[in-house]
Amino acid sequence: MEQNMVSWFEVPVTNMDRAKAFYDKVFQIEIQVQDFGGTLMGWFPWAEGKPGANGSLIQHESYKPSNTDGVLIYFASSDVQKELDRVEAAGGKVLRPKTQISPEVGYMGVFLDSEGNRIALHSRA
C-alpha cells in the first residue's frame, strides 16, 4: 500500500457554531466553515506534507452525533492532558482521563464533544 488507510474523516454536528467554538477552544485552532448548499462543513487545519488524515465537522440531517455507536476518531496531541484540561470549559465532558496504553505506544484519553460525539486523543508523552 502506498499510503495510510485513513484519508478523510467527518465529525457529525447538530450546531456548527457551537461545535466550532468547542473545537477551536479545546485544540486552540481556527476552524473555517463553508456552506455547500445547506451542508455546513468546518475544516480542521491541514498541514501539507505532514503525516495524518484531514477532516471536518459536518452539519447535515443525514449525519447524527453518537457517544456509543460508530467509529472512534483519535486526534494527535503532544500531551493528551492539555486538551483534556480544556474540554469541560468548552462544553464537553471527559469520559476517560489520560491513561497509559503502554510505554511504547503512549497515552490516550476520551471525551464527549459539545454535540455528543465520543472523541479520543493520543500522545506519546
Buried (B, 14 or more C-beta within 10 A) or exposed (E): EEEEEEEEBBBBBBEBEBBBBBBBBBBEEEBEBEEEEEEBBBBBEEEEEEEEBBBBBBBBEEBBBEBEEEEEBBBEBEBBBBBBEBBEEBBBEBBBEBEEEEEEEBBBBBBBBBBBBBBBBBBEE
